[in-house]
């Protein structure tokens, strides 16, 4: 008696055969074959064939190989880095091939994608396994940097192996956004001095971004003859103002523009220019007094400009500071000195 194993028309070797012969001339035989199953064996038919001189034709028995398979591959489309403008629709597809049972696909992103539309389709692949196609569509946000998909099924989970994964980087382009400074406090500078203002923004792409400055809503001209305004950075985000005069007081604003678009105009500073006081010293009485008379002498520090009011006065004797007089803010109404306020003495 002979027992052989066949895979289609190909004979399989390395089988085991045990024979038992009985005194009456009969016997029994047992054949066993061990296969290390591979993906290619799915759906194959194994045949056990028995030949004997007592048989006119061989006896055959067949078995079809059926087994579960982990996903064979995972593909992400489009591959590599994806580019999209902020708010634009982005569709990414992941395909898990050759799984039995069909693979499940799930996603992960940084940060998480909100309000995504997800469509899954499972189809036989012609090799008794299944392909899973998962399509994710969402609107891009400026914080999105990466997206990953993963594929798994019961075989992966039972064997506790790593899930298949594919990843892509997301480059979301967006127009500049000016970092608002919050409350705009007045910046006081002395006439003839200088000031540096900053327009801070975030943008993608940042390269090529240009900042435009405004004073009281009107565009500032840079680097022209006689101009006090100059840009201290390539993108003009740093504004330098020289030789300050009251004529350039006002609310300073900026906007920024790149290839995607232009930002809103945002106020960044309120500049006030204080002129240097021009004073005269008044002495009363104007004539010399006798020390023996113990008379009072009144000194008054007066502004040469009628409209100018002092907020602080320092008195010196032979170059040494005698006294500093500060006029409290409550002594002023709407920036003007109250009528009853006297001159500093």
C-alpha positions as CSV (number, residue, x, y, z in Angstrom):
1,X,0.0,0.0,0.0
2,X,1.2,3.5,-0.9
3,X,-0.1,6.8,0.4
4,X,0.9,10.1,-1.2
5,X,-0.1,13.8,-0.8
6,X,-0.7,16.1,-3.6
7,X,-1.2,19.9,-4.0
8,X,-3.0,20.0,-7.4
9,X,-0.6,18.2,-9.7
10,X,2.4,18.6,-7.5
11,X,3.3,15.8,-5.1
12,X,4.2,16.9,-1.6
13,X,7.2,15.3,0.1
14,X,8.2,14.7,3.7
15,X,5.0,12.9,4.8
16,X,5.0,10.3,7.5
17,X,3.6,6.7,7.0
18,X,2.8,4.1,9.6
19,X,1.8,0.6,8.5
20,X,0.2,-2.2,10.5
21,X,0.0,-5.7,8.9
22,X,-2.3,-8.4,10.3
23,X,-1.7,-12.2,10.1
24,X,-4.5,-12.7,7.8
25,X,-2.7,-10.5,5.2
26,X,-4.7,-7.4,5.7
27,X,-3.3,-4.2,7.1
28,X,-3.8,-0.6,8.0
29,X,-1.8,2.5,7.0
30,X,-1.7,6.1,8.4
31,X,-0.1,8.9,6.6
32,X,0.5,12.4,8.1
33,X,1.9,15.5,6.5
34,X,2.8,18.8,8.3
35,X,2.7,22.0,6.4
36,X,3.8,25.5,7.5
37,X,0.9,27.4,6.2
38,X,1.6,30.5,4.2
39,X,-0.7,33.1,2.6
40,X,-0.4,31.3,-0.7
41,X,-2.0,28.1,0.7
42,X,-5.4,29.8,1.2
43,X,-7.9,28.1,-0.9
44,X,-5.6,25.3,-2.1
45,X,-6.8,21.7,-2.2
46,X,-4.7,19.0,-0.6
47,X,-5.4,15.4,-1.8
48,X,-4.5,12.2,-0.1
49,X,-4.1,9.4,-2.7
50,X,-4.0,5.6,-1.8
51,X,-2.6,3.1,-4.2
52,X,-2.7,-0.7,-3.7
53,X,-2.4,-3.8,-5.9
54,X,-5.9,-4.6,-4.8
55,X,-7.3,-1.4,-6.3
56,X,-8.1,-0.7,-9.9
57,X,-8.0,3.1,-9.3
58,X,-6.4,5.0,-6.4
59,X,-8.6,6.1,-3.5
60,X,-8.6,9.9,-2.9
61,X,-9.8,12.2,-0.3
62,X,-9.3,16.0,-0.5
63,X,-9.5,19.0,1.9
64,X,-9.6,22.7,1.1
65,X,-7.3,24.9,3.1
66,X,-9.1,27.8,4.9
67,X,-7.4,30.1,7.4
68,X,-7.6,33.6,8.7
69,X,-5.0,36.1,7.6
70,X,-3.6,39.4,9.1
71,X,-3.7,42.3,6.6
72,X,-0.9,41.9,4.1
73,X,-0.3,45.5,3.4
74,X,-1.5,49.0,4.1
75,X,-1.4,51.9,1.6
76,X,-2.1,55.6,2.2
77,X,-3.1,57.9,-0.7
78,X,-1.9,60.5,-1.3
79,X,1.6,59.5,-0.2
80,X,4.1,61.8,1.4
81,X,3.2,65.3,2.5
82,X,-0.2,66.8,1.8
83,X,-0.6,70.5,1.2
84,X,-3.9,72.3,1.7
85,X,-5.1,75.8,2.5
86,X,-6.8,76.4,5.9
87,X,-10.5,75.6,5.6
88,X,-10.0,73.6,2.5
89,X,-11.3,70.0,2.1
90,X,-8.7,67.2,2.3
91,X,-9.4,63.6,1.4
92,X,-7.0,60.9,2.5
93,X,-7.6,57.2,1.7
94,X,-6.1,54.1,3.4
95,X,-6.3,50.6,1.8
96,X,-5.7,47.4,3.8
97,X,-5.2,44.5,1.4
98,X,-5.3,40.7,1.8
99,X,-7.0,40.3,5.2
100,X,-9.4,37.5,6.4
101,X,-11.6,38.5,8.1
102,X,-11.7,42.0,6.5
103,X,-9.4,44.5,8.3
104,X,-10.7,47.5,10.3
105,X,-9.1,50.8,9.6
106,X,-8.9,53.6,12.2
107,X,-7.3,57.1,12.2
108,X,-5.2,59.3,14.4
109,X,-4.2,62.9,13.9
110,X,-2.5,65.7,15.8
111,X,-4.6,67.5,16.8
112,X,-7.8,65.4,16.4
113,X,-9.8,66.0,13.3
114,X,-13.4,67.2,14.0
115,X,-16.5,66.6,11.9
116,X,-14.8,64.2,9.5
117,X,-16.8,62.3,6.9
118,X,-15.6,58.6,6.9
119,X,-16.6,56.0,4.2
120,X,-15.6,52.3,4.4
121,X,-15.9,49.8,1.6
122,X,-14.9,46.0,1.8
123,X,-14.5,44.0,-1.3
124,X,-13.2,40.4,-2.1
125,X,-9.8,40.5,-3.7
126,X,-10.1,37.3,-5.7
127,X,-7.8,35.3,-3.5
128,X,-10.5,34.4,-0.9
129,X,-9.4,37.4,1.3
130,X,-10.7,41.0,1.5
131,X,-9.5,44.5,0.8
132,X,-10.8,47.4,3.0
133,X,-10.8,50.9,1.6
134,X,-11.4,53.7,4.1
135,X,-11.8,57.3,2.9
136,X,-11.6,60.3,5.4
137,X,-12.6,63.8,4.3
138,X,-12.3,66.8,6.5
139,X,-11.6,70.5,6.6
140,X,-8.0,71.4,7.3
141,X,-7.2,73.6,10.4
142,X,-4.0,75.5,10.9
143,X,-2.9,73.3,13.9
144,X,-3.1,70.1,11.9
145,X,0.4,68.7,11.4
146,X,0.1,64.9,10.9
147,X,-2.3,62.1,10.1
148,X,-2.0,58.3,10.5
149,X,-4.1,55.3,9.7
150,X,-3.9,51.9,11.2
151,X,-5.2,48.4,10.1
152,X,-6.1,45.4,12.3
153,X,-8.3,42.4,12.5
154,X,-8.8,39.4,14.8
155,X,-5.6,37.7,13.7
156,X,-3.5,40.8,14.6
157,X,-5.3,41.1,18.0
158,X,-5.0,37.4,18.9
159,X,-1.3,37.2,17.9
160,X,-0.7,40.6,19.7
161,X,1.4,42.0,16.9
162,X,1.8,45.6,15.9
163,X,-1.0,47.0,13.8
164,X,0.0,48.1,10.3
165,X,0.3,51.8,10.0
166,X,0.9,54.6,7.5
167,X,1.4,58.3,8.2
168,X,1.6,61.5,6.3
169,X,2.5,65.1,7.3
170,X,-0.1,67.8,6.7
171,X,1.1,71.2,5.6
172,X,-1.8,73.6,6.2
173,X,-1.2,77.0,4.6
174,X,-2.9,79.9,6.2
175,X,-2.9,83.7,6.0
176,X,-1.1,85.6,8.8
177,X,-2.8,86.2,12.1
178,X,-1.6,89.1,14.2
179,X,-1.0,88.4,17.8
180,X,-3.3,90.9,19.5
181,X,-1.6,92.7,22.5
182,X,-4.8,93.0,24.4
183,X,-5.4,96.4,26.0
184,X,-3.6,99.2,24.2
185,X,-2.0,101.5,26.7
186,X,-0.4,104.8,25.7
187,X,3.3,104.8,25.2
188,X,4.8,108.1,26.3
189,X,8.1,109.2,24.6
190,X,10.0,112.4,24.8
191,X,10.3,114.7,21.8
192,X,13.4,113.9,19.7
193,X,13.7,110.4,21.0
194,X,12.9,107.1,19.2
195,X,10.6,104.1,19.6
196,X,10.5,100.6,18.3
197,X,7.2,98.9,17.6
198,X,6.6,95.1,16.9
199,X,4.0,93.4,14.8
200,X,4.0,89.8,15.9
201,X,2.2,87.3,13.7
202,X,2.0,83.6,12.8
203,X,1.7,82.5,9.2
204,X,2.3,79.5,6.9
205,X,4.2,80.0,4.8
206,X,6.1,82.6,6.9
207,X,8.7,83.1,4.2
208,X,7.7,86.0,2.0
209,X,5.3,87.5,4.5
210,X,5.3,91.3,4.4
211,X,3.9,93.6,7.1
212,X,2.2,96.9,6.4
213,X,2.1,99.6,9.1
214,X,-0.6,102.2,9.6
215,X,-0.9,105.4,11.7
216,X,-4.5,106.5,12.4
217,X,-5.6,104.2,9.6
218,X,-3.2,105.6,6.9
219,X,-0.4,103.5,5.4
220,X,3.1,104.5,6.5
221,X,5.8,105.1,3.9
222,X,9.2,103.5,4.7
223,X,12.7,104.7,4.0
224,X,11.6,107.7,2.0
225,X,13.6,111.0,2.0
226,X,12.9,112.8,5.3
227,X,10.8,109.9,6.6
228,X,11.2,109.1,10.3
229,X,9.9,105.6,9.7
230,X,12.2,102.7,8.8
231,X,11.8,98.9,9.0
232,X,14.2,97.1,11.3
233,X,13.5,93.6,9.8
234,X,13.2,92.1,6.4
235,X,9.5,91.5,6.7
236,X,8.9,95.0,8.2
237,X,7.5,93.4,11.4
238,X,9.7,95.7,13.4
239,X,9.1,99.5,12.9
240,X,11.6,102.0,14.0
241,X,10.5,105.6,14.5
242,X,13.2,108.3,14.9
243,X,13.2,111.9,15.9
244,X,9.8,111.8,17.6
245,X,7.6,114.9,17.2
246,X,4.0,115.5,18.3
247,X,3.0,115.3,14.6
248,X,3.6,111.5,14.6
249,X,1.5,110.8,17.6
250,X,-1.4,108.4,17.2
251,X,-2.7,104.8,17.1
252,X,-0.3,102.5,15.2
253,X,-1.7,99.4,13.6
254,X,-0.3,96.6,11.3
255,X,-1.4,93.9,9.0
256,X,0.5,91.1,7.4
257,X,0.2,89.3,4.0
258,X,1.5,86.1,2.5
259,X,0.6,84.0,-0.6
260,X,-2.6,82.8,1.1
261,X,-4.1,86.2,2.0
262,X,-3.9,89.2,4.2
263,X,-4.6,89.5,8.0
264,X,-7.0,91.9,9.7
265,X,-5.6,95.2,10.7
266,X,-4.8,95.1,14.4
267,X,-3.9,98.0,16.7
268,X,-0.6,97.5,18.5
269,X,0.4,100.8,20.1
270,X,-0.9,104.3,21.0
271,X,2.1,106.6,20.9
272,X,2.2,109.9,22.7
273,X,5.1,112.4,22.3
274,X,5.8,114.7,25.2
275,X,7.6,117.9,24.4
276,X,10.4,119.0,26.6
277,X,9.3,121.8,28.9
278,X,10.5,125.4,28.3
279,X,10.6,127.2,31.6
280,X,11.5,130.5,33.1
281,X,12.2,131.2,36.8
282,X,10.3,134.0,38.5
283,X,11.5,135.5,41.8
284,X,9.2,137.5,44.1
285,X,10.3,140.0,45.2
286,X,12.5,140.7,42.3
287,X,14.9,142.9,44.4
288,X,17.4,141.7,47.0
289,X,16.0,141.2,50.6
290,X,17.7,141.5,53.9
291,X,18.5,138.4,55.8
292,X,17.7,140.2,59.1
293,X,14.1,141.0,58.0
294,X,13.4,137.2,57.8
295,X,11.3,137.8,54.7
296,X,9.8,135.2,52.4
297,X,11.0,134.7,48.9
298,X,8.7,133.0,46.4
299,X,10.3,131.1,43.4
300,X,8.0,130.1,40.6
301,X,8.9,127.7,37.8
302,X,6.7,128.9,34.8
303,X,6.2,127.4,31.4
304,X,6.9,129.6,28.4
305,X,3.9,127.9,26.7
306,X,0.6,128.9,28.0
307,X,-1.0,125.6,27.1
308,X,1.7,123.5,28.8
309,X,1.0,122.1,32.3
310,X,3.7,120.5,34.5
311,X,3.2,117.1,36.0
312,X,6.5,117.2,38.0
313,X,9.0,119.9,38.9
314,X,12.5,119.4,40.4
315,X,14.1,122.2,42.4
316,X,17.9,122.5,42.7
317,X,20.3,124.6,44.8
318,X,23.8,124.9,43.4
319,X,23.2,121.8,41.4
320,X,21.9,119.7,44.2
321,X,18.4,118.4,44.2
322,X,16.3,120.1,46.9
323,X,12.8,118.8,46.2
324,X,10.8,117.0,43.6
325,X,7.1,118.0,43.3
326,X,4.8,115.6,41.6
327,X,1.3,116.8,40.7
328,X,-1.2,113.9,41.2
329,X,-3.3,112.6,38.3
330,X,-6.5,113.6,40.1
331,X,-5.4,117.3,39.7
332,X,-6.1,116.9,35.9
333,X,-9.3,116.6,34.0
334,X,-9.1,115.1,30.5
335,X,-5.4,115.7,30.4
336,X,-5.8,119.4,31.4
337,X,-4.8,120.9,34.7
338,X,-7.8,121.9,36.9
339,X,-8.3,125.6,37.0
340,X,-7.6,126.0,40.7
341,X,-4.2,124.4,40.4
342,X,-1.5,126.9,41.1
343,X,2.0,127.1,39.7
344,X,4.7,125.1,41.3
345,X,6.7,127.1,43.8
